[in-house]
């Protein structure tokens, strides 16, 4: 089941939007992809509470891309981490990353439907 979910997520995220691709800085690109996965999977639960499927993940990814979230996430990451740091695994970094995810998550649904994307 877990392997199935990772396969669905991987396939739903292809092709990656240009704003996620940051080949000059592989660690930043990995961070942007990781944030995209977290946001897309979380959003898929809002779109289909209790029934997450490949279609739900694909819809959440399309919403993520069309809402402008990849650009917002990239700008927020570049702003939050404007100075090089040794590790993203410190409390301050975790707090900043969590806020970026929350700012770009779909707003809570009304009557089972998403109301839009979060703001940054």
trRosetta pair geometry for C-beta under 8 A, 3 or more apart (Angstrom, degrees):
i j d omega theta_ij theta_ji phi_ij phi_ji
1 4 5.5 -53 -151 32 30 116
1 5 6.6 30 151 -19 63 103
2 5 5.7 -51 -150 33 34 111
2 6 6.6 30 154 -15 66 103
3 6 5.8 -54 -148 38 34 108
3 7 6.3 38 152 -22 65 106
4 7 5.7 -56 -151 35 30 114
4 8 6.5 31 152 -20 65 105
5 8 5.6 -53 -148 35 33 112
5 9 6.3 31 155 -18 66 106
6 9 5.7 -52 -144 38 34 111
6 10 6.1 36 156 -21 66 106
7 10 5.8 -54 -145 36 28 111
7 11 6.3 20 159 -11 63 111
8 11 6.1 -64 -148 42 26 105
8 12 6.1 26 156 -23 64 112
8 53 7.8 -132 -153 167 151 41
8 54 4.5 -127 -140 -101 114 83
8 57 5.5 109 144 39 107 155
9 12 5.7 -58 -144 35 28 112
9 13 6.5 18 160 -15 63 111
9 37 6.1 56 176 -143 127 101
9 40 7.4 133 -144 97 91 124
9 41 6.5 -12 -112 -76 123 107
9 57 6.0 -108 -95 -168 58 149
10 13 6.3 -69 -154 36 26 105
10 14 7.2 22 153 -24 61 109
11 14 6.1 -59 -154 24 37 112
11 54 7.5 -8 78 -149 122 112
12 40 7.0 165 115 158 127 143
12 54 6.9 -168 -66 -163 111 70
12 57 4.4 -101 -72 125 169 106
12 58 4.7 -134 -130 -82 102 62
12 60 7.8 29 165 61 143 89
12 61 4.8 169 155 -19 101 148
13 16 6.3 18 157 -86 88 76
13 33 7.6 86 170 -154 149 90
13 36 6.6 108 -132 124 123 124
13 37 6.8 -37 -72 -86 148 80
13 40 7.0 -174 -83 26 98 171
13 61 6.0 -146 -89 -127 55 140
16 20 4.7 -105 177 72 111 128
16 21 5.6 123 106 -53 125 93
16 33 7.1 -46 -122 -104 136 98
16 36 7.9 108 -138 87 96 173
17 20 5.3 94 64 0 77 101
17 21 7.7 -152 98 -6 42 88
17 65 5.1 169 -63 -127 131 101
17 70 4.6 -173 78 7 141 173
18 21 5.6 -58 -149 34 42 110
19 32 7.8 -145 130 -174 70 141
19 70 4.0 129 79 130 123 110
19 71 4.8 -99 -127 -77 161 62
19 73 7.9 117 132 58 119 91
19 74 5.1 -130 172 -13 99 146
20 29 7.1 85 155 -151 66 73
20 32 4.8 175 -147 132 69 120
20 33 5.9 92 178 -78 119 66
20 36 5.7 -6 -111 -43 135 148
20 70 5.4 -76 -49 -150 86 123
20 74 7.3 -140 -88 -67 40 115
21 29 6.4 13 -152 -131 35 116
22 25 5.3 -29 139 56 108 88
22 26 8.0 179 97 -87 81 21
22 28 4.9 -68 107 101 145 107
22 29 4.1 -164 58 -75 84 84
22 32 6.2 103 5 10 125 145
22 74 7.6 161 -60 -132 130 118
23 26 7.0 13 -152 -77 45 69
23 29 6.3 42 -77 -62 36 152
25 28 3.9 31 112 21 119 117
25 29 6.4 155 90 -18 65 84
26 29 5.4 -54 -143 38 35 114
26 30 6.2 38 157 -21 67 103
27 30 5.7 -49 -147 35 32 113
27 31 6.5 35 151 -20 63 104
28 31 5.5 -52 -149 36 34 114
28 32 6.3 34 153 -18 66 104
28 77 7.1 136 -155 136 94 134
29 32 5.7 -54 -147 37 31 110
29 33 6.3 30 154 -17 65 106
30 33 5.8 -54 -146 38 30 110
30 34 6.2 33 153 -21 64 108
31 34 5.6 -55 -147 37 30 113
31 35 6.3 29 156 -17 65 105
31 77 6.5 143 121 -149 125 145
31 88 6.8 165 -106 -79 124 163
32 35 5.8 -52 -145 38 30 110
32 36 6.3 35 153 -22 63 105
32 70 7.6 62 -178 -155 111 84
32 73 6.5 125 -140 120 82 116
32 74 6.0 19 -118 -91 128 83
32 77 6.6 -117 -83 11 84 166
33 36 5.6 -52 -149 34 32 115
33 37 6.5 34 152 -21 64 103
34 37 5.8 -52 -150 33 31 111
34 38 6.5 30 154 -17 64 105
35 38 5.7 -53 -147 37 34 111
35 39 6.2 28 157 -15 67 109
35 73 5.4 165 120 -171 137 135
35 77 7.2 -141 -13 -67 161 129
35 97 7.0 -133 -94 -159 109 93
35 100 6.4 -36 -143 115 138 123
35 101 6.3 -141 -150 -82 88 85
35 104 7.9 54 161 62 111 142
36 39 6.0 -60 -145 41 28 107
36 40 5.9 24 160 -17 66 112
36 64 6.7 110 -153 159 84 150
36 70 6.7 15 -98 -103 115 90
36 73 7.1 167 -71 79 73 169
37 40 5.9 -57 -139 40 26 108
37 41 6.1 20 164 -14 64 110
38 41 6.3 -61 -146 40 23 105
38 42 6.2 20 158 -15 62 112
38 101 5.6 -51 115 -122 127 128
39 42 5.8 -59 -146 40 27 110
39 43 6.1 26 157 -19 65 110
39 64 6.1 119 113 -118 115 127
39 69 6.6 -172 144 161 155 144
39 73 7.3 -114 -21 -82 156 141
39 101 5.8 -156 -76 -143 87 76
39 104 5.5 -30 -125 106 144 105
39 105 5.9 -141 -140 -88 84 67
40 43 5.7 -57 -145 39 28 111
40 44 6.4 34 154 -27 63 102
40 57 6.5 62 150 -162 106 77
40 60 4.9 124 -165 121 69 110
40 61 4.9 24 -139 -83 131 71
40 64 5.2 -59 -88 -33 87 152
41 44 5.6 -48 -149 26 33 114
41 45 7.3 36 151 -19 60 97
41 52 7.8 36 -159 -156 72 149
41 57 6.9 -4 -101 -121 59 101
41 60 7.4 127 -76 110 15 155
42 45 6.0 -53 -164 27 37 111
42 46 7.2 32 144 -15 65 102
42 101 7.3 90 11 177 157 110
42 105 5.6 -50 110 -128 133 114
42 106 8.0 -175 115 24 89 89
43 46 5.4 -52 -155 34 44 112
43 47 6.3 42 149 -20 72 104
43 60 4.0 147 98 -152 105 113
43 63 6.4 -152 159 78 145 129
43 64 6.5 178 28 -62 160 99
43 105 6.4 -166 -71 -153 85 68
43 106 4.7 104 -128 -8 95 114
43 114 7.4 26 -163 -102 90 147
44 47 5.6 -51 -145 37 37 112
44 48 6.5 -23 171 35 69 96
44 52 5.1 76 132 -135 113 106
44 56 4.5 101 -162 136 98 99
44 57 4.7 -11 -97 -90 151 56
44 59 7.4 119 -114 65 80 85
44 60 3.9 -92 -68 -22 74 151
45 48 7.3 -84 -136 67 23 60
45 49 6.2 52 172 -107 67 55
45 52 6.0 -36 -84 -72 62 120
46 49 7.0 7 -132 -64 22 84
46 60 7.9 117 51 -108 89 114
46 105 7.8 129 -24 171 145 93
46 106 4.8 -160 80 76 159 131
46 108 7.2 -141 -131 -133 120 38
46 109 5.4 160 -175 -35 91 108
46 114 5.4 77 132 -88 116 101
47 56 5.3 166 91 -155 119 92
47 59 5.7 168 -179 98 163 123
47 60 5.6 -140 -3 -70 140 93
47 63 7.6 179 -73 -3 132 151
47 106 7.5 99 -51 18 81 170
47 109 7.9 153 -87 -75 30 134
47 114 5.9 -29 -88 -31 70 119
48 51 4.6 -88 160 79 108 82
48 52 5.7 148 82 -89 111 45
48 53 6.7 -38 97 13 167 86
48 56 4.1 -83 14 -110 135 139
49 109 7.6 -125 -36 32 117 146
49 112 7.1 -109 15 -134 117 80
51 56 7.2 151 110 -45 71 150
52 56 5.1 -128 -147 80 55 144
52 57 6.7 64 -179 -51 96 89
53 56 4.8 103 47 5 68 101
53 57 7.2 -132 97 -2 38 86
54 57 5.8 -56 -149 38 32 109
54 58 6.2 32 152 -19 66 107
55 58 5.6 -55 -146 38 31 112
55 59 6.3 32 154 -19 65 105
56 59 5.7 -53 -146 37 31 110
56 60 6.3 31 154 -19 64 106
57 60 5.6 -52 -146 37 32 113
57 61 6.3 34 153 -20 64 104
58 61 5.7 -53 -148 35 31 112
58 62 6.4 32 153 -18 65 104
59 62 5.7 -52 -147 36 32 111
59 63 6.3 34 153 -19 64 105
60 63 5.6 -53 -149 37 31 113
60 64 6.3 39 149 -25 64 104
60 106 7.9 -98 -136 -26 90 131
61 64 5.4 -49 -148 32 34 117
61 65 6.4 29 155 -16 65 104
62 65 5.8 -55 -148 38 31 108
62 66 6.0 15 161 -6 68 113
63 66 6.2 -62 -135 47 27 99
63 67 5.7 29 165 -26 65 115
63 106 7.0 11 134 -78 143 118
63 114 7.3 35 -150 85 161 162
63 117 7.0 169 159 -71 98 106
64 67 6.2 -59 -141 32 18 110
64 69 4.8 -76 -163 54 67 136
64 70 6.8 81 149 -43 91 84
64 104 7.9 60 -139 158 88 107
64 117 7.9 125 -111 -111 43 129
65 69 7.5 -67 -67 45 17 93
65 70 6.3 12 -116 -13 56 121
67 116 7.7 136 -128 -177 123 67
67 117 3.8 101 -171 -33 147 153
68 71 5.3 -48 -175 41 76 113
68 72 5.9 79 128 -24 85 104
68 117 7.6 176 51 73 78 159
69 72 5.3 -60 -142 42 37 112
69 73 5.8 38 160 -23 73 105
69 104 4.6 111 -148 -168 105 113
69 117 5.8 -132 -63 -163 108 145
70 73 5.8 -53 -144 36 28 111
70 74 6.3 28 157 -18 63 107
71 74 5.8 -54 -146 37 30 110
71 75 6.3 28 155 -17 64 108
72 75 5.9 -57 -147 39 29 109
72 76 6.1 27 155 -19 65 110
72 103 7.4 -138 148 122 123 108
72 104 5.6 164 97 -99 122 115
72 120 4.5 179 -171 -20 115 143
73 76 5.7 -57 -146 38 29 110
73 77 6.2 28 156 -19 65 106
73 100 6.0 90 -138 173 75 112
73 104 5.4 -10 -71 -54 94 170
74 77 5.8 -54 -146 36 29 110
74 78 6.3 26 157 -16 64 108
75 78 5.9 -56 -145 39 29 109
75 79 6.2 27 156 -17 64 110
75 120 7.3 109 79 129 112 161
76 79 5.7 -57 -145 40 29 110
76 80 5.9 24 159 -16 67 111
76 100 4.6 153 120 -120 136 104
76 103 6.7 158 -105 74 161 143
76 104 7.6 -141 12 -38 151 122
76 120 5.5 -123 -67 -150 122 133
77 80 5.9 -57 -137 41 27 106
77 81 5.9 -20 174 26 65 110
77 100 6.4 50 -66 -124 73 160
78 81 6.9 -74 -129 62 19 77
78 82 6.5 57 161 -89 59 69
79 82 6.2 -9 -153 -52 27 104
80 96 4.3 141 -172 -177 136 132
80 97 7.9 166 120 -63 158 51
80 100 6.7 -93 -13 -58 154 120
81 85 6.2 -87 -147 2 102 117
81 88 8.0 -29 -99 -102 145 95
81 93 7.5 45 -88 -125 112 95
81 96 7.3 139 -50 122 86 153
85 88 7.0 107 92 -74 126 54
85 90 7.8 -120 173 24 133 123
85 93 6.7 174 120 -82 163 128
87 90 5.9 104 91 -24 100 93
87 93 7.3 -145 113 11 63 161
88 93 4.6 -163 -159 158 54 146
88 94 7.7 112 157 -64 73 60
88 97 6.9 68 -179 -49 112 139
89 93 6.8 -21 -12 72 10 134
89 94 7.2 38 -147 -56 37 103
90 93 5.0 85 57 13 75 106
90 94 7.0 -147 92 -8 33 91
91 94 5.6 -57 -145 37 31 112
91 95 6.3 33 157 -22 66 105
92 95 5.8 -53 -150 33 29 112
92 96 6.6 28 153 -16 63 106
93 96 5.7 -56 -150 37 33 110
93 97 6.2 30 154 -17 68 107
94 97 5.7 -55 -144 39 31 110
94 98 6.2 32 156 -20 65 106
95 98 5.8 -53 -146 36 28 111
95 99 6.5 28 155 -18 62 106
96 99 5.8 -57 -151 36 30 111
96 100 6.5 33 151 -21 64 104
97 100 5.6 -51 -151 32 34 113
97 101 6.6 35 152 -18 65 102
98 101 5.7 -53 -152 35 34 112
98 102 6.3 30 153 -15 67 108
99 102 5.7 -55 -143 41 33 110
99 103 6.0 34 157 -21 66 108
100 103 5.8 -56 -144 37 27 111
100 104 6.4 -2 163 4 62 115
100 120 7.8 15 -136 -121 63 107
101 104 6.5 -83 -151 50 24 92
101 105 6.2 39 154 -46 67 106
102 105 5.6 -42 -140 10 32 120
102 118 6.8 -172 147 -157 47 168
103 118 5.2 174 169 130 32 126
103 119 6.5 -67 -169 92 83 39
103 120 4.6 79 155 -104 129 62
104 117 6.8 -11 -162 178 55 107
104 118 5.3 -138 -98 64 10 113
104 120 6.5 13 -67 -68 86 99
105 117 7.8 175 107 -158 19 66
105 118 5.0 49 55 -19 53 135
106 109 7.5 22 131 -60 121 77
106 114 4.5 -49 -177 -146 138 124
106 115 7.4 133 174 46 89 60
106 116 7.0 163 -150 93 74 28
106 117 5.8 -62 -102 -108 57 50
106 118 6.8 -123 -85 -27 7 82
107 114 7.0 121 60 -170 70 76
107 115 4.5 -56 80 66 120 105
107 116 5.4 25 15 61 118 75
107 117 7.3 120 -13 166 81 5
107 118 6.1 143 -60 -79 68 65
108 115 7.2 16 78 14 46 117
109 112 5.7 -6 142 -175 136 10
109 113 5.3 160 -159 72 105 24
109 114 5.1 -62 -95 -82 89 40
109 115 6.4 164 -124 -20 38 82
110 113 6.2 -31 66 61 65 82
110 115 5.4 63 0 -67 104 115
